[in-house]
Every structure is written in structure tokens, then in C-alpha cells.
Amino acid sequence: MADSSFDVVSKIDRQEVDNALNQAAKELSQRYDFRGTGASIEWSGEDKIILSAESEDRVKAALDVFKEKLIRRDISLKALDAGDPQASGKVYKITGTLVQGISSENAKKIAKKIRDEGPKSVKAQIQGEELRVTSKSRDDLQAVISLLKGGDFDIALQFVNYR
């Protein structure tokens, strides 16, 4: 019998993030508490988002609106790395970066957790920005998935190619 496997990845759906950003931009333009504050949100390159407003508390509130839209679209907030408000002339800006891929240090942490706490028959291999987990028993793979879901890593994890 062949080994069963799945991949642990950290990817986000760019279209869903774009939809969340557009919804947040629409809400910022329509809400009465954002009127006259110059609050805006926009893309800056492939995976950077810039929020701006005329006061520090309004730009933080705009970030909260964007986070709410991400949650509604099932995108983990661990995928968004937002900085602190920076004063830029009369405007405050927050730059957020979308984090994708599993870094080698995070992959090593995940593999170590699987080795230490997971079933003994499970093997984890690092393959670039993803981690392949294999075992003869599908039940062991399910146990590893629940173990990783319960673990607190600095990145959003998805489990794909389960076969």
C-alpha cells in the first residue's frame, strides 16, 4: 500500500484579499465617522497595502475595518503584517505586507513539532516553501493536521494535496 501524504503551505487567495480591500475602501468612503478624514486604502505593488488618514486613530480604525473584511473572507490575520502608523507630513500611513510561503526556520519548527509530538510513523520533508508530510496511516495524518491546527505558529497554515 502506498504512503498517504499532504502538504503544509502558507498561501493566500489574492482575489479574496483584493475583494476585502475593495469592500474596506467602499466602507471608508461611505461611513460618517471617516468623512473628512482622508481615510483611504490601496495596493502598493504586488503584496503591499497602504492605509492613510489625517489622524493616527483614524488610520488605526481603517486598519480595523480592513482586518474585519479579511476575517469575513476567511483569510487569517497572520497573513497580514501591518506596521505602526508613520507620520508623513499631515497624513498618517500604515504599510501592511501580505506574508506567503513558509520560511525555512518556520518549516524547521513545524517539522520538529511533528517529530516530537506527532505519531512516530509520520515523516516531514521540507520542499522549498512548503512541507510534505507522509505516513502509511491516514489516521496519523489526521492527527498531525489537528496537532498543527492547535499549534501557535507565526504564519497561517493550510493543508493541501491530501491523498
GROMACS elastic network, one bead per residue, 0.5 to 0.9 nm:
[ bonds ]
;  ai    aj funct       b0    kb
    1   136     6  0.76892   500
    2   136     6  0.69477   500
    3   134     6  0.63566   500
    3   135     6  0.54548   500
    3   137     6  0.75225   500
    3   138     6  0.86838   500
    3   163     6  0.86936   500
    4   133     6  0.84880   500
    4   134     6  0.57039   500
    4   135     6  0.55268   500
    4   136     6  0.57367   500
    4   137     6  0.68511   500
    4   138     6  0.62574   500
    4   141     6  0.78929   500
    4   162     6  0.75667   500
    4   163     6  0.54557   500
    5   132     6  0.69074   500
    5   133     6  0.54549   500
    5   135     6  0.63660   500
    5   136     6  0.84429   500
    5   138     6  0.80496   500
    5   141     6  0.73075   500
    5   161     6  0.74983   500
    5   162     6  0.57972   500
    5   163     6  0.55305   500
    6   131     6  0.84453   500
    6   132     6  0.59044   500
    6   133     6  0.55214   500
    6   134     6  0.67585   500
    6   141     6  0.78383   500
    6   159     6  0.66184   500
    6   160     6  0.58930   500
    6   161     6  0.51044   500
    6   163     6  0.63855   500
    7   130     6  0.66215   500
    7   131     6  0.55184   500
    7   133     6  0.61447   500
    7   134     6  0.88264   500
    7   158     6  0.81854   500
    7   159     6  0.56786   500
    7   160     6  0.52319   500
    7   161     6  0.59394   500
    7   162     6  0.71039   500
    8   102     6  0.87139   500
    8   130     6  0.57301   500
    8   131     6  0.50152   500
    8   132     6  0.63426   500
    8   133     6  0.75662   500
    8   145     6  0.89475   500
    8   157     6  0.65153   500
    8   158     6  0.58045   500
    8   160     6  0.65355   500
    8   161     6  0.88894   500
    9   100     6  0.86141   500
    9   101     6  0.65511   500
    9   102     6  0.66456   500
    9   129     6  0.71629   500
    9   131     6  0.67143   500
    9   132     6  0.89383   500
    9   156     6  0.83759   500
    9   157     6  0.57775   500
    9   158     6  0.52917   500
    9   159     6  0.63453   500
    9   160     6  0.72907   500
   10    79     6  0.82742   500
   10    99     6  0.81813   500
   10   100     6  0.54673   500
   10   102     6  0.58996   500
   10   129     6  0.81015   500
   10   130     6  0.75109   500
   10   155     6  0.69554   500
   10   156     6  0.56851   500
   10   158     6  0.58592   500
   10   159     6  0.86593   500
   11    14     6  0.89379   500
   11    79     6  0.82802   500
   11    99     6  0.80622   500
   11   100     6  0.50986   500
   11   101     6  0.61114   500
   11   102     6  0.87992   500
   11   156     6  0.78126   500
   11   157     6  0.77302   500
   11   158     6  0.72933   500
   12    15     6  0.87929   500
   12    16     6  0.81221   500
   12    17     6  0.78201   500
   12    75     6  0.70565   500
   12    76     6  0.85775   500
   12    79     6  0.73373   500
   12    98     6  0.82825   500
   12    99     6  0.82866   500
   12   100     6  0.67261   500
   12   156     6  0.86906   500
   13    16     6  0.54060   500
   13    17     6  0.65141   500
   13    18     6  0.87744   500
   13    75     6  0.80326   500
   14    17     6  0.51235   500
   14    18     6  0.61425   500
   14    19     6  0.86366   500
   14    47     6  0.87748   500
   15    19     6  0.61324   500
   15    20     6  0.86002   500
   16    20     6  0.61774   500
   16    21     6  0.85740   500
   16    70     6  0.80326   500
   16    73     6  0.65764   500
   16    74     6  0.86626   500
   16    75     6  0.78953   500
   17    20     6  0.50127   500
   17    21     6  0.60983   500
   17    22     6  0.86023   500
   17    69     6  0.87080   500
   17    70     6  0.67189   500
   17    73     6  0.79670   500
   17    75     6  0.76639   500
   18    21     6  0.50234   500
   18    22     6  0.61701   500
   18    23     6  0.86019   500
   18    43     6  0.86363   500
   19    22     6  0.51283   500
   19    23     6  0.61715   500
   19    24     6  0.85772   500
   19    69     6  0.86326   500
   19    70     6  0.88870   500
   19    73     6  0.85548   500
   20    23     6  0.51086   500
   20    24     6  0.61085   500
   20    25     6  0.85770   500
   20    66     6  0.68630   500
   20    67     6  0.85848   500
   20    68     6  0.86817   500
   20    69     6  0.50889   500
   20    70     6  0.56535   500
   20    71     6  0.89354   500
   20    72     6  0.83030   500
   20    73     6  0.70813   500
   21    24     6  0.50669   500
   21    25     6  0.60970   500
   21    26     6  0.85979   500
   21    41     6  0.71277   500
   21    42     6  0.73273   500
   21    43     6  0.83752   500
   21    49     6  0.87368   500
   21    66     6  0.65037   500
   21    69     6  0.75416   500
   21    70     6  0.81454   500
   22    25     6  0.50347   500
   22    26     6  0.61699   500
   22    27     6  0.86122   500
   22    41     6  0.84138   500
   22    42     6  0.84455   500
   23    26     6  0.51198   500
   23    27     6  0.61958   500
   23    28     6  0.86151   500
   23    66     6  0.81875   500
   23    69     6  0.70782   500
   24    27     6  0.50526   500
   24    28     6  0.60688   500
   24    29     6  0.86178   500
   24    40     6  0.88242   500
   24    41     6  0.74876   500
   24    62     6  0.78791   500
   24    63     6  0.89648   500
   24    65     6  0.61212   500
   24    66     6  0.53175   500
   24    67     6  0.88370   500
   24    68     6  0.86238   500
   24    69     6  0.65817   500
   25    28     6  0.50885   500
   25    29     6  0.62680   500
   25    30     6  0.87296   500
   25    39     6  0.86042   500
   25    40     6  0.63116   500
   25    41     6  0.57480   500
   25    42     6  0.77776   500
   25    62     6  0.88873   500
   25    66     6  0.83177   500
   26    29     6  0.52121   500
   26    30     6  0.62788   500
   26    31     6  0.86573   500
   27    30     6  0.51217   500
   27    31     6  0.58146   500
   27    34     6  0.88325   500
   27    65     6  0.80434   500
   28    31     6  0.57043   500
   28    32     6  0.86213   500
   28    33     6  0.86526   500
   28    34     6  0.59600   500
   28    35     6  0.80053   500
   28    39     6  0.63964   500
   28    40     6  0.67071   500
   28    41     6  0.82883   500
   28    62     6  0.70432   500
   28    65     6  0.80906   500
   29    32     6  0.84489   500
   29    34     6  0.70071   500
   29    35     6  0.70589   500
   29    38     6  0.88519   500
   29    39     6  0.75965   500
   29    40     6  0.77169   500
   30    33     6  0.88738   500
   30    34     6  0.75995   500
   30    35     6  0.74769   500
   31    34     6  0.55550   500
   31    35     6  0.66530   500
   32    35     6  0.52090   500
   32    36     6  0.87912   500
   33    36     6  0.84529   500
   33    37     6  0.83094   500
   33    58     6  0.87446   500
   34    37     6  0.55476   500
   34    38     6  0.74728   500
   34    39     6  0.63578   500
   34    53     6  0.88532   500
   34    58     6  0.72939   500
   34    62     6  0.84599   500
   35    38     6  0.73092   500
   35    39     6  0.79675   500
   36    39     6  0.79963   500
   36    54     6  0.87441   500
   37    53     6  0.58208   500
   37    54     6  0.53875   500
   37    55     6  0.73111   500
   37    58     6  0.72674   500
   38    52     6  0.72707   500
   38    54     6  0.59099   500
   38    55     6  0.89799   500
   38    91     6  0.84249   500
   39    51     6  0.73225   500
   39    52     6  0.54877   500
   39    54     6  0.70690   500
   39    55     6  0.89430   500
   39    58     6  0.71141   500
   39    59     6  0.67054   500
   39    62     6  0.69842   500
   40    50     6  0.81629   500
   40    51     6  0.56913   500
   40    52     6  0.53656   500
   40    53     6  0.65028   500
   40    59     6  0.84574   500
   40    62     6  0.77510   500
   41    49     6  0.70913   500
   41    50     6  0.57225   500
   41    52     6  0.65307   500
   41    62     6  0.79083   500
   41    63     6  0.87135   500
   41    66     6  0.85315   500
   42    48     6  0.87161   500
   42    49     6  0.57730   500
   42    50     6  0.55191   500
   42    51     6  0.66642   500
   42    52     6  0.89142   500
   43    46     6  0.74759   500
   43    47     6  0.75272   500
   43    48     6  0.60144   500
   43    50     6  0.63072   500
   43    51     6  0.89908   500
   44    47     6  0.72148   500
   44    48     6  0.50672   500
   44    49     6  0.54775   500
   44    50     6  0.64307   500
   44    95     6  0.89376   500
   45    48     6  0.57620   500
   45    49     6  0.79397   500
   46    49     6  0.88209   500
   47    96     6  0.84217   500
   47    97     6  0.58458   500
   47    98     6  0.53432   500
   47    99     6  0.80358   500
   48    95     6  0.68893   500
   48    96     6  0.56753   500
   48    98     6  0.64030   500
   49    82     6  0.87345   500
   49    94     6  0.81929   500
   49    95     6  0.57791   500
   49    97     6  0.62661   500
   49    98     6  0.80254   500
   50    93     6  0.67284   500
   50    94     6  0.57862   500
   50    96     6  0.62719   500
   50    97     6  0.88717   500
   51    59     6  0.65216   500
   51    60     6  0.87480   500
   51    62     6  0.70824   500
   51    63     6  0.70227   500
   51    92     6  0.82996   500
   51    93     6  0.55547   500
   51    94     6  0.51569   500
   51    95     6  0.65091   500
   51    96     6  0.80095   500
   52    55     6  0.86485   500
   52    56     6  0.89656   500
   52    58     6  0.84742   500
   52    59     6  0.57136   500
   52    62     6  0.81238   500
   52    85     6  0.87417   500
   52    91     6  0.65677   500
   52    92     6  0.55635   500
   52    94     6  0.64529   500
   52    95     6  0.88195   500
   53    56     6  0.72418   500
   53    57     6  0.86645   500
   53    58     6  0.60425   500
   53    59     6  0.50384   500
   53    60     6  0.88463   500
   53    62     6  0.81440   500
   53    90     6  0.88752   500
   53    91     6  0.57031   500
   53    92     6  0.55244   500
   53    93     6  0.67321   500
   54    57     6  0.89167   500
   54    58     6  0.71921   500
   54    59     6  0.75578   500
   54    90     6  0.62695   500
   54    92     6  0.58627   500
   54    93     6  0.87482   500
   55    58     6  0.53839   500
   55    59     6  0.64476   500
   55    60     6  0.88185   500
   55    87     6  0.89272   500
   55    90     6  0.82248   500
   55    91     6  0.68066   500
   55    92     6  0.60548   500
   56    59     6  0.53474   500
   56    60     6  0.63430   500
   56    61     6  0.87057   500
   56    85     6  0.64835   500
   56    86     6  0.83882   500
   56    87     6  0.81967   500
   56    91     6  0.84429   500
   56    92     6  0.58587   500
   56    93     6  0.82121   500
   57    60     6  0.50698   500
   57    61     6  0.61361   500
   57    62     6  0.86241   500
   58    62     6  0.61193   500
   58    63     6  0.86141   500
   58    92     6  0.88253   500
   59    63     6  0.62762   500
   59    64     6  0.87022   500
   59    85     6  0.73410   500
   59    92     6  0.67132   500
   59    93     6  0.68853   500
   59    94     6  0.71684   500
   60    63     6  0.50202   500
   60    64     6  0.63432   500
   60    65     6  0.87839   500
   60    84     6  0.87907   500
   60    85     6  0.75283   500
   60    94     6  0.80848   500
   61    65     6  0.63311   500
   61    66     6  0.87521   500
   62    65     6  0.50514   500
   62    66     6  0.63463   500
   62    67     6  0.86932   500
   63    66     6  0.50684   500
   63    67     6  0.61531   500
   63    68     6  0.85829   500
   63    82     6  0.84950   500
   63    94     6  0.80383   500
   64    67     6  0.50329   500
   64    68     6  0.61310   500
   64    69     6  0.86889   500
   65    68     6  0.51235   500
   65    69     6  0.64085   500
   65    70     6  0.88235   500
   66    69     6  0.51211   500
   66    70     6  0.63135   500
   66    71     6  0.87682   500
   67    70     6  0.50189   500
   67    71     6  0.62494   500
   67    72     6  0.86761   500
   67    77     6  0.69550   500
   67    80     6  0.85935   500
   68    71     6  0.51908   500
   68    72     6  0.63175   500
   68    73     6  0.88259   500
   69    72     6  0.51159   500
   69    73     6  0.64447   500
   69    74     6  0.89555   500
   69    75     6  0.88807   500
   70    73     6  0.51763   500
   70    74     6  0.64845   500
   70    75     6  0.52820   500
   70    76     6  0.72427   500
   70    77     6  0.72520   500
   71    74     6  0.51241   500
   71    75     6  0.55549   500
   71    76     6  0.65603   500
   71    77     6  0.71896   500
   72    75     6  0.76063   500
   73    76     6  0.89320   500
   75    78     6  0.85065   500
   75    79     6  0.74002   500
   75   156     6  0.86070   500
   76    79     6  0.57049   500
   76    80     6  0.77672   500
   76   155     6  0.86544   500
   76   156     6  0.60392   500
   76   157     6  0.88643   500
   77    80     6  0.53842   500
   77    81     6  0.81037   500
   77   155     6  0.89346   500
   77   156     6  0.78455   500
   78    81     6  0.70764   500
   78    98     6  0.88916   500
   78    99     6  0.78279   500
   78   153     6  0.89989   500
   78   154     6  0.65693   500
   78   155     6  0.53158   500
   78   156     6  0.54351   500
   79    97     6  0.81704   500
   79    98     6  0.55384   500
   79   100     6  0.68293   500
   79   154     6  0.88990   500
   79   155     6  0.63850   500
   79   156     6  0.59224   500
   80    96     6  0.64244   500
   80    97     6  0.57794   500
   80    99     6  0.61156   500
   81    95     6  0.84643   500
   81    96     6  0.53812   500
   81    97     6  0.50398   500
   81    98     6  0.62231   500
   81    99     6  0.67775   500
   82    94     6  0.68435   500
   82    95     6  0.59491   500
   82    97     6  0.62767   500
   82    98     6  0.86128   500
   83    86     6  0.85311   500
   83    94     6  0.58889   500
   83    95     6  0.57358   500
   83    96     6  0.61028   500
   83    97     6  0.84908   500
   84    93     6  0.82503   500
   84    94     6  0.59743   500
   84    95     6  0.77972   500
   85    92     6  0.59158   500
   85    93     6  0.53371   500
   85    95     6  0.79664   500
   86    91     6  0.83888   500
   86    92     6  0.54017   500
   86    93     6  0.52300   500
   86    94     6  0.63764   500
   86    95     6  0.86705   500
   87    90     6  0.70687   500
   87    91     6  0.59825   500
   87    93     6  0.64641   500
   88    91     6  0.52208   500
   88    92     6  0.57317   500
   88    93     6  0.68915   500
   89    92     6  0.77690   500
   99   102     6  0.89696   500
   99   155     6  0.77465   500
   99   156     6  0.87209   500
  100   103     6  0.89439   500
  100   129     6  0.88273   500
  100   155     6  0.82274   500
  100   156     6  0.84415   500
  101   128     6  0.88026   500
  101   129     6  0.51189   500
  101   130     6  0.69606   500
  101   155     6  0.86287   500
  102   105     6  0.81607   500
  102   106     6  0.61307   500
  102   107     6  0.60185   500
  102   128     6  0.81965   500
  102   130     6  0.59951   500
  102   131     6  0.82044   500
  102   155     6  0.75678   500
  102   157     6  0.86553   500
  103   106     6  0.52978   500
  103   107     6  0.60968   500
  103   108     6  0.86300   500
  103   128     6  0.84874   500
  103   129     6  0.62884   500
  103   130     6  0.85538   500
  104   108     6  0.61302   500
  104   109     6  0.86558   500
  104   126     6  0.79955   500
  104   128     6  0.78942   500
  104   129     6  0.73168   500
  105   108     6  0.50913   500
  105   109     6  0.63110   500
  105   110     6  0.87472   500
  106   110     6  0.61830   500
  106   111     6  0.85536   500
  106   153     6  0.76893   500
  106   154     6  0.80205   500
  106   155     6  0.82910   500
  107   110     6  0.51296   500
  107   111     6  0.60837   500
  107   112     6  0.85004   500
  107   125     6  0.89813   500
  107   126     6  0.65854   500
  107   129     6  0.79172   500
  107   130     6  0.74396   500
  107   131     6  0.67041   500
  108   111     6  0.50735   500
  108   112     6  0.60041   500
  108   113     6  0.85390   500
  108   126     6  0.77963   500
  109   112     6  0.51368   500
  109   113     6  0.61922   500
  109   114     6  0.86907   500
  109   153     6  0.85319   500
  110   113     6  0.51167   500
  110   114     6  0.62706   500
  110   115     6  0.87041   500
  110   124     6  0.87295   500
  110   131     6  0.84888   500
  110   148     6  0.77206   500
  110   151     6  0.89219   500
  110   153     6  0.81225   500
  111   114     6  0.50793   500
  111   115     6  0.61952   500
  111   116     6  0.86026   500
  111   123     6  0.84365   500
  111   124     6  0.57269   500
  111   125     6  0.74934   500
  111   126     6  0.79191   500
  111   131     6  0.79267   500
  111   133     6  0.88046   500
  112   115     6  0.50314   500
  112   116     6  0.59785   500
  112   117     6  0.83628   500
  112   124     6  0.87569   500
  113   116     6  0.51550   500
  113   117     6  0.57397   500
  113   118     6  0.71423   500
  113   147     6  0.86534   500
  113   148     6  0.82312   500
  113   151     6  0.86648   500
  114   117     6  0.55636   500
  114   119     6  0.77230   500
  114   120     6  0.89038   500
  114   122     6  0.76844   500
  114   123     6  0.80109   500
  114   124     6  0.72735   500
  114   133     6  0.89640   500
  114   144     6  0.68022   500
  114   147     6  0.79664   500
  114   148     6  0.80018   500
  115   118     6  0.57772   500
  115   119     6  0.76914   500
  115   120     6  0.71999   500
  115   122     6  0.76026   500
  115   123     6  0.75127   500
  115   124     6  0.78200   500
  116   119     6  0.85307   500
  116   120     6  0.86046   500
  117   120     6  0.85754   500
  117   144     6  0.87721   500
  117   147     6  0.80499   500
  118   121     6  0.85305   500
  118   122     6  0.71597   500
  118   140     6  0.79766   500
  118   143     6  0.72791   500
  118   144     6  0.59306   500
  118   147     6  0.72996   500
  119   122     6  0.58662   500
  119   140     6  0.61295   500
  119   141     6  0.85490   500
  119   143     6  0.76328   500
  119   144     6  0.75371   500
  120   123     6  0.81092   500
  120   140     6  0.87886   500
  121   134     6  0.85265   500
  121   135     6  0.59542   500
  121   136     6  0.73463   500
  121   137     6  0.79781   500
  121   140     6  0.76023   500
  122   133     6  0.68614   500
  122   134     6  0.57827   500
  122   136     6  0.79046   500
  122   137     6  0.84453   500
  122   140     6  0.69536   500
  122   141     6  0.73375   500
  122   144     6  0.82371   500
  123   132     6  0.82060   500
  123   133     6  0.56626   500
  123   134     6  0.52972   500
  123   135     6  0.64032   500
  124   131     6  0.66196   500
  124   132     6  0.56529   500
  124   134     6  0.64748   500
  125   130     6  0.86408   500
  125   131     6  0.56108   500
  125   132     6  0.51169   500
  125   133     6  0.63966   500
  125   134     6  0.83195   500
  126   129     6  0.75548   500
  126   130     6  0.62165   500
  126   132     6  0.63872   500
  126   133     6  0.88652   500
  127   130     6  0.53354   500
  127   131     6  0.56288   500
  127   132     6  0.68760   500
  128   131     6  0.77347   500
  133   141     6  0.75779   500
  133   144     6  0.85919   500
  134   137     6  0.87135   500
  134   141     6  0.73656   500
  135   138     6  0.70136   500
  135   140     6  0.69656   500
  135   141     6  0.66703   500
  136   139     6  0.89855   500
  136   140     6  0.80981   500
  136   141     6  0.87308   500
  137   140     6  0.53530   500
  137   141     6  0.67532   500
  137   142     6  0.89787   500
  138   142     6  0.62927   500
  138   143     6  0.86629   500
  138   163     6  0.86553   500
  139   142     6  0.50278   500
  139   143     6  0.62603   500
  139   144     6  0.87303   500
  140   144     6  0.63006   500
  140   145     6  0.87512   500
  141   144     6  0.50196   500
  141   145     6  0.62768   500
  141   146     6  0.87495   500
  142   145     6  0.50886   500
  142   146     6  0.63476   500
  142   147     6  0.85688   500
  143   146     6  0.52417   500
  143   147     6  0.60921   500
  143   148     6  0.86844   500
  144   148     6  0.61209   500
  144   149     6  0.85150   500
  145   148     6  0.52092   500
  145   149     6  0.61262   500
  145   150     6  0.86293   500
  145   159     6  0.76016   500
  146   149     6  0.50088   500
  146   150     6  0.61909   500
  146   151     6  0.86369   500
  147   150     6  0.52406   500
  147   151     6  0.62798   500
  148   152     6  0.79478   500
  148   153     6  0.85803   500
  148   157     6  0.82786   500
  149   152     6  0.78291   500
  149   157     6  0.78848   500
  152   155     6  0.84998   500
  153   156     6  0.75584   500
  153   157     6  0.84144   500
  159   162     6  0.73805   500
